[in-house]
Amino acid sequence: MSYLTKAGARFRLDIQNIPKHRLPYFKKLQDNTQPAFIRPQIDYDLHSEGTIPTDFSKLKYLVGDRVIITKGQKQGNICKVSRHVEHGGYVLDENGPTSTVVVPKEFWTEGQKSHVITFPKPVTEDQIRLVAEIEDSQTGQLKTVAVENLEFNGSYFDEDYKKVLPYRSVHGEPDLVIPYPRPEAKEDGPLSTEVGEVRERSFFVESIAKDLIPQEALLTIRNPKSKWRRGKLTRTEVKKLTPPAMPLTDVKKAYLAELQEKALKPTNVITEEMKAFLGEKIIKHEAVKLQQLNEIRQAKKNLNL
C-alpha cells in the first residue's frame, strides 16, 4: 500500500522495528490468520527483505540446474530448478515435493474444476545439492556427483547471459568449474534489432525548429481530456495530502486565548493635541541640546586663547 504522506506511518506495523524475541508471536499470528493456499510454504526470517537477488554469486542454484533432494519425502529424487521464490526458496519440477491444499471457488484459476489442488512446494538450499558431471581423474570418464558446496571465483563474460559472471566451482577445488545452465532461447519480437545493427545510427535530427511529431498525431500522444491534466485535486486527494493537526496542550490554549484578548483591545490613536504636545517637547529638547553645544564650543575657544 502506498501513502502520499507520512501522516499515518505511526499507525502502521513495521515488522523491521519489532524485537527479535517477538517475531514468533507474529509468525504464529500469520499462520493462524492466513489460509493454507496463501500461507508461505517455507520458514523465513520476518526481518529479511525476501527479494530474489539478481547477482549470480548470491544464487547458489539457477533455473535449469539439476539438483538432488537430501531431505523430506522426495529424498533421493533428481530434479531441475524451475524458478526462484522469495526468501531463498527454489521451486522444482514434477519430481520435487508438492503440497495439496483446499482453495475456495473465488480463487479458482482458469480451467480449475476441483477445490483440492496440488502445486509444487518450494525447498531451501539446505534441502538440495547440485548435481554435476565431473571428469574422473583416474578413468577420464564423466561421472555424475552431488556437490556438497560451491564457491565463486574470478569472472568472465558469458555469451548466453550477455553479462559478466563469476566462475562457479566446487568448494575447495577451484579447478573443478561447474558451468551455468544455458538460459532458454527467446524469440526475437517485431521491434527487436539485429545484434550487428544495434550500434548503427538510423535517426538524424533534421531541424530544431520544426516538431518531429506531425500535428495530426499529437492527440494520439497527449490526451487533452486525461484526468491527470485537470490541474485540480479531489477532496480525497487533498485529505491524503493534508497531515492531521496535532492536539494543543493547555498551556498553548491559554497562550492563544491571551493573544485573542489582546487583539480585541482597542488600539491607542494619537490625536492632534498629542502631536502638538510631543512637537513642543522635541523643540525644547533640541533647544537645550543646542545651548549645551554652544557652551562647549565657547569653552574650547577660551582655552585656546
Helices and strands as residue ranges (DSSP letters): G 9-11, G 15-17, G 20-22, H 23-33, G 56-58, E 66-69, E 78-85, E 89-92, E 98-102, G 105-107, E 116-120, G 125-127, E 128-135, E 142-147, E 150-158, E 163-170, E 173-177, G 195-197, G 215-217, H 218-221, G 227-229, H 235-241, H 250-264, H 272-304
